[in-house]
Every structure is written in C-alpha cells, then in structure tokens.
C-alpha cells in the first residue's frame, strides 16, 4: 500500500486561498466585460455613438483577456460592434467585425446555429446597403435556410429573414416578389401572435413598396397601422413613430393631399427635434421635405424660409460643402426663378455650383447638372451669351463624366440649340437638336416627355426660320408623344400631378394650333388632326383620372383579375422608370429595362384584350377621333367644339404666347 503523503495545514490553506483568488479574478474580469458591454448598449441607445463604440472595444479587450480570442462571448461583442458600425453607416468596419464574429461562431457552434444565421443575415444587409444586390442575395438565402431548418417555416425568426429578402427584391425592382416576401413575413408574425411591435417593420417595408408602385391607398393603410402600433407600444415621440409619420406624409404628398401631409411632416419635425435636438441633420431633412411640400402648394415664401433653416443646420452639422446644402440652394433657386428674382436665383445656383465643384471636383457630372441649371436661368433672362458659355462648359463636363450618349447631356444640347436659334444661327442649332433627339430616342424610345420637350423646341426653331410645314410636323409629333406618355404615366400620377401634366399637354396643343393657323392648311386630313388634338387637350386628363378610379376589368374570375393586376403593376413600373430616368443606371441598362417592360406590357395588354370583353370596351371608349365621331353624327347635323388657346408668336423669346379662341366643327 502506497504511503500517504500529508500536506501541512498552512500549505493546504495557501492552495485554497490561491484557488479562491483565481476564481475571484475571473469573476472580476467577467463583471468587467459584462458591465462594459451593457454600458455600450446604453450609450448607443442614447445616441452617443462614438462613446458606445469606444466602450464596446474596451469590453472586447476585457473579454479576450478573460476568455481568449475564440469564445462565444467574444463573438457576441464583435457582433454588437458590427451592429453599431452598421447603424452608423460605417459599413467597412461593420463587415469586418461581423465576419470575425461569424468565423468564431461557425467554428464553435457549427453551421446551423441561430447565432450563425444572425451574423450571415447582417452581412447580407451590409451588401444591400451598399447596393451590392448580387452579393447580398446568397447571404439572405443562407440565413433563411438555416432558420427554416432550425425553427420551421412559420417562425418569427424566419419572418425576420424575409425582411431582408423583401427589401432586396424591392431594390432590384422585382416588386411582385418583394410583395410576396413581405406579405409572408407579416402573415407569420400575425399567425404566431408575435408582439404587435414586431409588425411595424414589415408594415413599413410593404408601405414603402406600395407607395413606390402607386398603390397609395394600400400604402396609407399600412403606414397608418404601423403608426397606431408605434403609438400604443412606444409613445408619440419615438423614432419609429416619426418614421411612420414621414412615410405617411410622403404618400399624401404623392396623392396631392397636401392638407393631410403637412401636419404629419410638422409632427415628425417635433419628434426628431426632441430626440436629436433642433440642430440635427435629421431635423433639417424634415424641414427640406416640408419645404418641398410648400413649394408644391405655391407657398414660396414659407418654403424659402424652411430651405434657409435647413441650410443653416446642414452647414453646422455636416459642413458648408455638404451635398444637402447644395440641394437646398438649388431648391431655393427654383423658388426665386418662379418669383422672377433672378439675382437671388443666380446667387443660390452659384453657391450650389461651388459646393458641387469643391465636393466632387470640376469634372464631375453633378457639376455639369448644376451648371446646366445656371445656364437655364440665363436663358430665361434672354442672356444668350452667358447661357451659351455655361451650356458649352456643362456639355464638355458631362460628355467626359457620363459619355456623349448619356441623357444628362441633352439639357446642354437643348440649351445650346435654343441659344443658337434665338441668335439666328439656324444650321448650328439644328445640329444640336438632331443630336439631342437621337440620344433621347435611343435611350427612352418614342414616347418620353423629354423627347416631347425637345421636339416642341424644334417646332419653335422652324417657326423662327419660317419653315411652317416642318414646324407643324414637329408640333404634331410632340403632341403625339405627350398623349402616349400620358397613357404610360397616368396610373402613377396624383390627381394634382395629372392636372399639372394637363398644362403640358395644353401647351403642346397651343404650339400645334399656332403652327396650324400659320400654315393655313384646310384639307380634311389636317382638319381632322387639329380636331383630334383639341379633343385630347380638353378631355384626356380627366378621362385618365376617372378611368383610374374604375377597375380595369369587370369580370370576376380570378384568372382575368390576376392578369389585369399584372398589367396594372407593369404599367406602374414603366411609369416609375420614366419618372426616375436613367438615375444611376447606364443608358444601355435603362434602355434594356424600358424595352423589356414595354414588351411585357404589350403582351399583357393583348392577352387581356383577348380574354376580357370589358377591357376591350374600355379600349374602344378611348378611341376618340374626329373622323370616327363625324360618322356617328346624325345626318345634316354638326358638332361644334370650342377651345381657347395661346397663340405663340414666332419671336426670339422661346416662351412668349397670346390668348386666342377657336371653334371646331365635326
């Protein structure tokens, strides 16, 4: 039997003391990183972002000392740090921290853990924020697959993965898919009786989508529901409440219901002032939105005051050279121009140009765009020399920055054409017009409002040359473009916007009728054309507004209803693409998208016409031509249509006109 070895009492006591001290030391370290992590969360919630990040870094250091660099606690702190940076817009730092967290979690927890799914989902969200859609999708796909395997298809965690997919498809302009994902997420949360507060995010995402595609009533309903939940769960001064208010106000603004939009924008200003202070850039954005609302209402003085307040806040919080400051100066210039205060408008645009030049460099497209606006101002003042110089400089900048075939250069080409035409240099002017039209037809096709505008200017050019036949031909072409564009865009216009567009159509008709009487044509073909244009100028806008309030089809079967909804949504997408323009897309990408949507809309329209008698009847109602009407009139009867119009005098002022009246018989 081995001999026992006995410790002395003092030796045993020393060992026990050492163990206790080691345990206490570990507890102290654990409390330190825990306290620091909790403190970081509190600081971030209080919007003290920089201190929150610094404190979280300290928590990370303490956790690594106590637990080692590969521990789930370390991974959690890295995840929180990544989230802080994500919410602050520091996506590079956020991605780095989240990748570190993911690597630790995958090693320790395996590939099918909920925490692994969370890190993967957030990495997808970073790519989404950076507009890296192809890179984002596999992350969202993997996170969704993990959560479905772990929790089943009807779990709230699955719904949260679907939020990312909904936003991704929205950004990719795949609106039908986006709606399906959003509805599924909302349905899951409702079925599982999740707290109402968790419904706010999917409601807002769907509301944003419905707003974009012009389904304003549905957008308003979703925002209102989210707003009611936010008020019940939080309070009137919560950030989520303000988000709902601004979204709902934007919908009412798009609908032209400015009376409802204004108090919501004002309430959002109050909430953000309370949360972030009166000098916050968030508050300045609210003031800018309110200024745009007042501008649309014609409250120019009030709008100018708001823009000036916003400029002061942006300059103090973001710097005097921030693009938001330049944007506000551009908005101010529009107001000053409308009021005829050209000196103030020039001052604002000059500041906007200086900011764009300093921020982006003298060869940036933003500089060229602002320079075009300044040139437009000089053209309005009939200062052709200054306008000519600025348009020429802008053209060189834009050709270099975005390419000679980009729609951005059309503004410079149109401006140069008008300047040369007004100064009697007709051949040079015609070259600029032809180049502008070639670009617009290539990028937009044959029914875009920008093409109509250039064609109207070309008609005026021919009138100055006294080439009445070509002037009339161009004016007729412009009216046709306006009518086709209305057919594309009417579904997405608010009623106020539609009435604004009515003025564009009326102006185009005025130009045609002016050329018509100048040309002194009296043959049946041209008389019927003139009558058709009168009918369209007087009634087409109101017809489109009333038509939008009716269903596309009256048949109740699901197949026809679904087909009609697909057609309506495709027309919405086409309208939105027209309004947005090329934006950040290349002209080639824009043209392909436009052609694809047109082709799809034409296929759906043909299929709908074959399957729906009510749709065919609606199309027939739209065929209002003077020749057709004359054949329907009783024998020995006449239809007299009256119209007042502005006769455009062929002068070097491209905007002049005089009021006249006429009667047309059929």
C-alpha positions in Angstrom: 0.0 0.0 0.0 1.5 3.3 -1.1 2.4 5.6 1.7 0.1 8.6 2.1 1.5 12.0 1.7 0.1 14.6 4.0 0.1 18.4 3.4 0.8 20.8 6.2 -2.2 22.8 7.2 -0.5 26.0 6.1 0.3 24.6 2.7 -3.3 23.4 2.2 -4.6 26.8 3.3 -2.3 28.6 0.8 -3.5 26.4 -2.1 -7.2 27.1 -1.2 -6.5 30.8 -1.0 -4.8 30.7 -4.4 -7.8 28.9 -6.0 -10.2 31.4 -4.4 -8.1 34.3 -5.6 -8.1 32.9 -9.2 -11.9 32.4 -9.1 -12.4 36.0 -7.8 -10.1 37.3 -10.5 -12.1 35.5 -13.2 -15.4 36.8 -11.8 -13.9 40.3 -11.7 -13.0 40.1 -15.4 -16.4 38.7 -16.2 -18.1 41.5 -14.5 -15.9 44.0 -16.2 -16.7 42.9 -19.8 -20.3 42.5 -18.9 -20.6 45.9 -17.4 -18.7 47.5 -20.3 -21.0 45.7 -22.8 -24.1 46.8 -21.0 -22.8 50.3 -20.8 -22.0 50.4 -24.5 -25.6 49.4 -25.3 -26.9 52.2 -23.1 -24.7 54.7 -24.7 -25.8 53.6 -28.2 -29.5 53.8 -27.2 -28.8 57.3 -26.0 -27.4 58.1 -29.5 -23.9 58.6 -28.1 -22.4 56.5 -30.9 -18.7 57.3 -30.6 -18.7 56.6 -26.9 -20.7 53.4 -27.4 -18.1 52.1 -29.9 -15.2 53.0 -27.6 -16.8 51.3 -24.7 -17.6 48.2 -26.7 -14.0 47.9 -27.8 -12.9 48.0 -24.2 -15.5 45.3 -23.5 -14.0 43.2 -26.3 -10.4 43.7 -24.9 -11.5 42.6 -21.4 -13.4 39.5 -22.8 -10.4 38.4 -24.9 -8.2 38.7 -21.8 -10.5 36.7 -19.6 -11.9 34.1 -22.1 -9.5 34.0 -25.0 -9.9 35.3 -28.6 -12.2 32.4 -29.7 -15.1 32.4 -27.4 -18.9 32.8 -28.0 -18.9 35.9 -25.7 -16.1 37.5 -27.8 -18.2 36.7 -30.9 -21.2 38.3 -29.4 -19.3 41.5 -28.6 -17.9 41.6 -32.1 -21.4 41.2 -33.4 -22.6 44.1 -31.4 -19.7 46.2 -32.5 -20.6 45.3 -36.1 -24.2 46.4 -35.5 -23.1 49.7 -34.0 -21.0 50.5 -37.1 -23.8 49.3 -39.4 -26.3 51.7 -37.8 -23.8 54.5 -38.0 -23.2 53.8 -41.7 -19.6 52.6 -41.3 -20.1 49.6 -43.5 -16.5 48.6 -43.9 -15.9 48.4 -40.1 -19.3 46.6 -39.7 -18.4 44.0 -42.3 -15.0 43.3 -40.7 -16.4 42.8 -37.2 -19.3 40.7 -38.4 -17.0 38.5 -40.4 -14.9 37.9 -37.3 -17.9 37.1 -35.3 -19.2 34.7 -37.9 -15.9 32.8 -38.1 -15.8 32.2 -34.4 -19.5 31.2 -34.2 -19.1 28.7 -37.2 -16.1 27.2 -35.5 -17.6 26.8 -32.1 -21.3 26.4 -32.8 -21.4 24.8 -36.3 -23.0 26.0 -39.5 -26.7 25.5 -38.4 -26.8 27.7 -35.3 -29.2 30.7 -34.8 -26.3 33.0 -34.0 -24.6 32.0 -37.2 -27.7 32.8 -39.1 -27.9 36.3 -37.4 -24.3 37.2 -38.5 -24.9 35.9 -42.0 -28.1 37.9 -42.3 -26.4 41.1 -41.2 -23.6 40.6 -43.7 -26.3 40.4 -46.4 -27.8 43.6 -45.0 -24.4 45.4 -45.4 -24.3 44.4 -49.1 -27.8 45.6 -49.5 -27.0 49.0 -48.1 -24.1 49.2 -50.5 -26.4 48.4 -53.4 -24.4 45.1 -54.0 -27.5 43.1 -54.7 -25.9 40.0 -56.2 -23.6 39.7 -53.2 -26.4 40.2 -50.7 -28.8 37.5 -52.0 -26.7 34.4 -51.1 -26.3 35.7 -47.5 -30.1 36.2 -47.2 -30.7 32.9 -48.8 -28.4 31.0 -46.4 -29.7 32.8 -43.3 -33.3 32.0 -44.3 -32.4 28.3 -45.0 -30.8 27.9 -41.6 -33.7 29.5 -39.7 -36.3 27.4 -41.6 -34.3 24.2 -40.7 -34.0 25.2 -37.1 -37.4 26.7 -36.4 -39.7 25.6 -39.3 -41.3 27.8 -42.0 -43.7 29.6 -39.7 -41.4 31.0 -37.0 -40.8 34.7 -36.2 -37.1 34.2 -36.9 -38.0 33.1 -40.4 -40.1 36.3 -40.8 -37.1 38.4 -39.9 -35.0 36.7 -42.7 -37.8 37.5 -45.1 -37.5 41.3 -44.2 -34.1 41.2 -46.0 -35.5 39.4 -49.0 -38.4 41.9 -49.2 -36.0 44.8 -49.2 -33.6 43.2 -51.7 -36.3 42.4 -54.2 -37.7 46.0 -53.8 -34.2 47.4 -54.6 -33.9 45.1 -57.6 -37.3 46.4 -58.8 -38.8 42.9 -58.6 -41.9 44.3 -56.9 -44.1 41.2 -57.2 -41.5 39.1 -55.4 -40.9 41.8 -52.9 -44.6 41.9 -52.0 -44.9 38.1 -51.7 -41.9 38.0 -49.2 -43.3 41.0 -47.3 -46.8 39.5 -47.0 -45.4 36.1 -45.9 -43.3 37.8 -43.2 -46.3 39.8 -41.9 -48.5 36.7 -42.0 -46.0 34.6 -40.0 -45.8 37.3 -37.3 -49.6 37.6 -37.2 -50.2 33.8 -37.0 -47.6 33.3 -34.2 -49.2 36.1 -32.3 -45.9 37.9 -32.1 -46.0 41.2 -30.2 -47.5 44.0 -32.3 -44.3 46.0 -32.0 -42.7 43.3 -34.3 -45.2 44.1 -37.0 -44.0 47.6 -37.5 -41.0 46.8 -39.7 -42.9 44.6 -42.3 -45.7 47.0 -42.4 -43.4 49.9 -43.2 -41.5 47.8 -45.8 -44.7 46.9 -47.6 -46.0 50.5 -47.3 -42.8 51.8 -48.9 -43.3 49.3 -51.7 -47.0 50.2 -52.3 -46.0 53.9 -52.3 -43.4 53.3 -55.0 -45.8 51.4 -57.3 -48.6 53.9 -56.9 -50.9 51.9 -54.7 -51.4 54.8 -52.4 -54.5 53.6 -50.5 -52.7 50.4 -49.5 -49.6 52.3 -48.6 -51.6 54.7 -46.4 -53.3 51.8 -44.7 -50.1 50.0 -43.9 -48.4 53.2 -42.6 -51.5 54.0 -40.5 -51.5 50.6 -39.0 -47.8 50.8 -38.2 -48.3 54.3 -36.7 -51.1 53.1 -34.5 -48.9 50.2 -33.2 -46.0 52.5 -32.6 -48.1 55.0 -30.6 -49.5 52.1 -28.5 -46.2 50.4 -27.8 -43.9 53.3 -27.6 -45.0 56.9 -27.5 -45.7 59.9 -29.7 -42.0 61.0 -29.5 -40.5 57.6 -30.5 -38.2 57.3 -33.6 -40.5 54.6 -35.1 -43.4 56.9 -34.7 -41.6 59.6 -36.7 -40.7 57.1 -39.4 -44.3 56.2 -39.8 -45.3 59.9 -39.9 -42.8 60.8 -42.6 -43.8 57.8 -44.7 -47.4 58.5 -44.5 -46.8 62.2 -45.2 -44.9 61.3 -48.3 -47.8 59.2 -49.5 -50.3 62.0 -49.0 -47.8 64.3 -50.8 -47.8 61.9 -53.8 -51.6 61.8 -53.8 -51.6 65.6 -53.8 -53.4 65.6 -50.4 -51.2 68.4 -49.0 -53.6 69.2 -46.2 -53.1 65.8 -44.6 -49.3 65.7 -45.4 -48.4 69.0 -43.7 -49.3 68.2 -40.1 -47.5 64.8 -40.3 -44.3 66.4 -41.6 -44.6 69.0 -38.8 -45.1 66.3 -36.2 -42.1 64.5 -37.5 -40.0 67.7 -37.1 -41.2 67.9 -33.5 -40.3 64.3 -32.7 -36.9 64.5 -34.3 -36.2 67.8 -32.5 -37.0 66.2 -29.2 -34.9 63.1 -29.9 -31.9 64.6 -31.6 -32.1 68.3 -30.9 -33.1 71.3 -33.1 -29.8 71.4 -34.9 -29.8 67.7 -36.0 -29.4 66.9 -39.7 -32.4 64.6 -39.4 -34.5 67.7 -38.5 -33.0 69.5 -41.5 -34.2 66.7 -43.8 -37.7 67.0 -42.4 -37.6 70.8 -43.0 -36.5 70.2 -46.5 -39.4 67.8 -47.1 -41.8 70.4 -45.6 -40.2 73.0 -47.9 -40.9 70.8 -51.0 -44.5 70.4 -49.8 -44.9 74.2 -49.5 -43.3 74.7 -52.9 -45.9 72.3 -54.5 -48.6 74.3 -52.8 -47.3 77.6 -54.1 -46.3 78.8 -50.6 -43.0 80.0 -51.9 -42.0 82.4 -49.1 -42.7 79.7 -46.4 -40.8 77.2 -48.4 -37.8 79.5 -48.8 -37.7 80.1 -45.1 -37.6 76.3 -44.4 -34.8 75.8 -47.0 -32.8 78.6 -45.4 -33.3 77.0 -41.9 -32.3 73.6 -43.3 -29.1 75.1 -44.9 -28.1 76.6 -41.5 -28.5 73.2 -39.8 -26.8 71.3 -42.5 -23.8 73.7 -42.6 -23.4 73.4 -38.8 -23.8 69.7 -38.6 -22.5 68.3 -41.8 -20.3 71.2 -43.1 -20.9 74.1 -45.6 -19.8 71.9 -48.5 -22.2 69.0 -48.0 -24.4 68.0 -50.9 -27.5 68.6 -48.8 -26.6 72.2 -48.6 -26.2 72.4 -52.4 -29.5 70.7 -52.9 -31.3 73.2 -50.8 -29.6 76.1 -52.7 -30.9 74.5 -55.9 -34.4 74.3 -54.4 -34.2 77.9 -53.4 -33.2 78.9 -56.9 -36.3 77.4 -58.3 -38.4 79.5 -56.0 -36.5 82.7 -56.8 -36.8 82.0 -60.5 -40.6 81.4 -60.2 -40.9 84.7 -58.4 -38.8 86.5 -61.0 -36.0 87.2 -58.6 -33.2 86.2 -61.0 -30.4 87.8 -59.0 -31.3 85.7 -55.9 -31.7 82.6 -58.1 -28.3 83.2 -59.6 -26.7 83.6 -56.2 -28.2 80.3 -54.9 -27.2 78.4 -58.0 -23.7 79.8 -57.9 -23.4 78.5 -54.3 -24.7 75.2 -55.4 -22.2 75.1 -58.2 -19.3 76.0 -55.8 -20.3 73.2 -53.4 -20.6 70.6 -56.2 -17.2 71.6 -57.6 -15.5 71.5 -54.2 -17.1 68.3 -53.1 -16.9 66.3 -56.3 -14.3 68.0 -58.4 -14.7 70.2 -61.5 -15.2 67.3 -63.9 -18.0 65.6 -62.0 -21.4 65.1 -63.5 -23.0 66.8 -60.5 -21.1 70.0 -61.5 -22.4 69.7 -65.1 -26.0 69.3 -64.0 -25.9 72.4 -61.7 -24.1 74.3 -64.4 -27.0 73.5 -66.8 -29.5 74.9 -64.2 -27.5 78.1 -64.0 -27.4 78.3 -67.8 -31.2 77.7 -67.9 -31.5 80.8 -65.6 -29.5 83.0 -68.0 -31.6 81.7 -71.0 -34.8 82.7 -69.1 -33.3 86.2 -68.8 -32.5 86.1 -72.6 -28.8 86.4 -71.8 -27.7 84.2 -74.6 -24.0 84.8 -74.3 -23.8 83.7 -70.7 -26.2 80.8 -71.3 -24.2 79.7 -74.4 -20.9 79.7 -72.4 -22.3 77.7 -69.5 -24.1 75.2 -71.7 -20.9 74.6 -73.6 -18.9 74.1 -70.5 -21.5 71.8 -69.0 -21.6 69.7 -72.2 -17.9 69.1 -72.1 -18.0 68.1 -68.4 -21.0 65.7 -68.9 -19.6 64.1 -72.1 -16.4 63.4 -70.2 -18.1 62.2 -67.0 -21.0 60.1 -68.3 -20.4 59.8 -72.0 -21.6 61.6 -75.1 -24.7 59.4 -75.5 -26.0 59.9 -71.9 -29.3 61.7 -71.3 -27.6 64.1 -69.0 -26.0 65.8 -72.0 -29.4 66.5 -73.6 -30.1 69.5 -71.3 -26.9 71.2 -72.6 -27.7 70.3 -76.2 -31.2 71.7 -76.0 -30.0 74.8 -74.3 -27.3 75.4 -77.0 -29.8 74.8 -79.7 -32.2 77.4 -78.3 -29.4 79.9 -77.9 -28.2 79.5 -81.5 -31.7 79.5 -82.9 -32.6 82.7 -81.0 -29.5 84.4 -82.4 -30.3 83.3 -86.0 -27.7 80.6 -86.3 -30.2 78.1 -87.5 -27.9 75.4 -89.0 -25.8 75.1 -85.8 -29.0 75.0 -83.8 -30.4 72.2 -85.9 -27.3 70.0 -85.4 -27.8 70.3 -81.6 -31.5 69.5 -81.8 -30.9 66.4 -84.0 -28.2 65.1 -81.7 -30.5 65.6 -78.6 -33.4 63.8 -80.3 -31.1 60.9 -81.4 -29.9 60.4 -77.8 -33.5 60.6 -76.4 -34.9 58.1 -79.0 -32.1 55.7 -78.4 -32.4 55.8 -74.6 -36.1 56.4 -74.0 -37.8 55.3 -77.1 -40.5 57.3 -78.8 -42.9 58.3 -76.0 -40.9 60.1 -73.3 -41.7 63.6 -72.0 -38.1 64.7 -72.5 -38.3 63.8 -76.2 -41.6 65.8 -76.4 -39.9 68.9 -74.9 -37.0 68.8 -77.4 -39.5 68.3 -80.3 -41.5 71.3 -79.1 -38.4 73.4 -79.1 -37.5 72.2 -82.6 -41.0 73.3 -83.7 -40.3 76.8 -82.4 -37.0 76.7 -84.1 -38.6 76.0 -87.5 -41.2 78.8 -86.9 -38.3 81.3 -86.4 -37.0 80.0 -89.7 -40.5 80.5 -91.2 -40.4 76.8 -92.2 -44.1 76.3 -91.4 -44.5 72.8 -92.7 -41.7 71.4 -90.6 -42.8 73.4 -87.6 -46.3 71.9 -87.8 -44.8 68.4 -88.4 -42.7 68.7 -85.2 -45.5 70.1 -83.2 -47.8 67.3 -84.2 -45.1 64.8 -83.3 -44.8 66.4 -79.8 -48.5 66.2 -79.1 -48.4 62.6 -80.0 -45.6 61.9 -77.6 -47.4 63.8 -74.8 -50.5 61.6 -75.4 -48.6 58.4 -75.4 -46.7 59.4 -72.4 -49.9 60.2 -70.6 -51.1 56.6 -71.3 -47.9 55.3 -69.7 -47.7 57.6 -66.8 -51.3 58.3 -65.8 -51.5 55.4 -63.4 -48.8 56.7 -61.2 -49.7 60.4 -61.2 -51.5 62.0 -58.3 -54.5 64.0 -59.5 -52.7 67.2 -58.9 -49.7 65.9 -60.9 -52.1 64.9 -63.6 -53.6 68.4 -63.7 -50.0 69.8 -64.0 -49.4 67.4 -66.9 -52.6 68.7 -68.4 -50.9 72.1 -68.8 -48.0 70.5 -70.6 -50.5 68.9 -73.0 -52.3 72.2 -73.4 -49.1 74.0 -74.1 -48.2 71.4 -76.7 -51.6 71.7 -78.3 -51.2 75.5 -78.3 -48.0 75.2 -80.2 -49.6 72.9 -82.8 -52.6 75.2 -83.3 -50.3 78.2 -83.7 -48.4 76.4 -86.4 -51.6 75.1 -87.9 -53.0 78.6 -88.4 -49.7 79.9 -89.6 -49.5 77.2 -92.3 -53.1 78.0 -93.3 -53.9 74.3 -94.2 -57.5 73.5 -95.0 -57.5 69.9 -96.3 -59.6 67.2 -94.5 -56.6 65.3 -93.2 -55.1 68.3 -91.4 -58.5 69.5 -90.2 -59.2 66.1 -88.6 -55.8 66.1 -87.0 -56.4 69.6 -85.5 -59.8 68.4 -84.2 -58.2 65.2 -82.7 -55.7 67.4 -80.8 -58.4 69.7 -79.5 -60.4 66.7 -78.1 -57.3 65.2 -76.5 -56.1 68.6 -75.0 -59.5 69.2 -73.4 -60.6 65.8 -72.0 -57.9 63.3 -71.9 -56.5 64.1 -68.5 -59.9 63.9 -66.7 -60.7 60.7 -68.6 -57.5 59.1 -67.3 -58.3 60.2 -63.7 -61.8 58.8 -63.9 -60.5 55.6 -65.5 -58.0 55.0 -62.7 -60.9 55.0 -60.2 -62.5 52.2 -62.1 -61.4 48.6 -62.2 -59.5 47.6 -65.4 -62.0 44.8 -65.9 -65.4 43.9 -64.6 -65.1 40.2 -64.9 -64.9 38.4 -61.5 -62.9 35.3 -62.5 -59.6 35.0 -60.8 -57.5 34.5 -64.0 -58.7 37.7 -65.6 -58.4 39.7 -62.4 -54.8 38.4 -61.9 -54.0 39.3 -65.5 -55.4 42.8 -65.0 -53.4 43.3 -61.8 -50.2 42.1 -63.6 -50.9 44.6 -66.4 -51.5 47.4 -63.9 -48.4 46.7 -62.0 -46.3 46.5 -65.2 -47.7 49.9 -66.3 -46.7 51.3 -62.8 -43.2 50.0 -63.2 -43.0 51.6 -66.6 -44.3 54.9 -65.2 -41.8 54.9 -62.4 -38.9 54.1 -64.8 -39.9 57.1 -66.9 -40.1 59.4 -63.9 -36.8 58.2 -62.3 -34.9 58.4 -65.6 -31.5 56.8 -66.0 -30.6 57.7 -62.4 -27.6 55.6 -61.5 -28.2 53.2 -64.4 -26.2 53.3 -67.7 -28.2 54.4 -70.7 -27.8 50.9 -72.1 -29.2 49.3 -68.9 -32.0 51.8 -68.8 -33.0 51.1 -72.4 -33.0 47.4 -71.9 -35.2 47.7 -68.9 -37.5 50.0 -70.7 -37.8 47.8 -73.7 -38.4 44.7 -71.5 -41.2 46.4 -69.6 -42.8 47.8 -72.8 -42.8 44.3 -74.4 -44.2 42.7 -71.3 -47.0 45.4 -71.0 -47.9 44.9 -74.7 -48.1 41.1 -74.3 -50.3 41.5 -71.2 -52.5 44.1 -72.9 -53.0 41.8 -75.9 -53.8 38.9 -73.7 -56.2 41.0 -71.6 -58.0 42.3 -74.7 -58.5 38.7 -75.9 -59.8 37.4 -72.5 -61.8 40.4 -71.2 -64.8 42.0 -73.0 -64.9 44.8 -70.5 -61.3 45.7 -71.2 -61.9 45.7 -75.0 -64.9 48.0 -74.4 -62.7 50.4 -72.3 -60.1 50.5 -75.1 -62.8 51.3 -77.6 -64.0 54.2 -75.4 -60.5 55.7 -75.6 -60.6 55.8 -79.4 -61.9 59.4 -79.7 -61.1 60.6 -83.2 -62.9 63.4 -85.1 -63.3 61.3 -88.2 -64.9 58.5 -86.2 -67.2 60.9 -84.4 -68.3 62.6 -87.6 -69.5 59.2 -88.9 -71.6 58.7 -85.8 -73.4 62.0 -86.1 -77.0 62.1 -87.4 -77.4 63.3 -91.0 -77.5 67.1 -91.5 -76.1 67.7 -88.0 -72.9 69.3 -86.8 -70.9 69.1 -83.5 -69.2 72.4 -82.5 -66.3 72.2 -80.1 -64.9 75.5 -78.6 -61.4 76.0 -77.3 -59.4 78.9 -76.2 -55.6 78.6 -76.8 -52.4 80.6 -76.6 -51.0 81.7 -79.9 -47.3 81.5 -79.8 -45.7 84.5 -81.6 -42.6 83.4 -83.5 -40.1 85.6 -81.6 -36.7 85.1 -80.1 -38.3 84.7 -76.7 -39.0 80.9 -76.6 -41.7 81.3 -74.0 -44.0 84.0 -75.5 -47.7 83.5 -76.2 -51.0 85.4 -76.7 -54.5 84.1 -75.9 -56.9 83.3 -78.8 -60.0 81.3 -79.3 -61.4 79.0 -82.0 -64.3 76.7 -82.8 -64.0 73.4 -84.5 -66.9 71.6 -86.2 -67.3 67.9 -86.8 
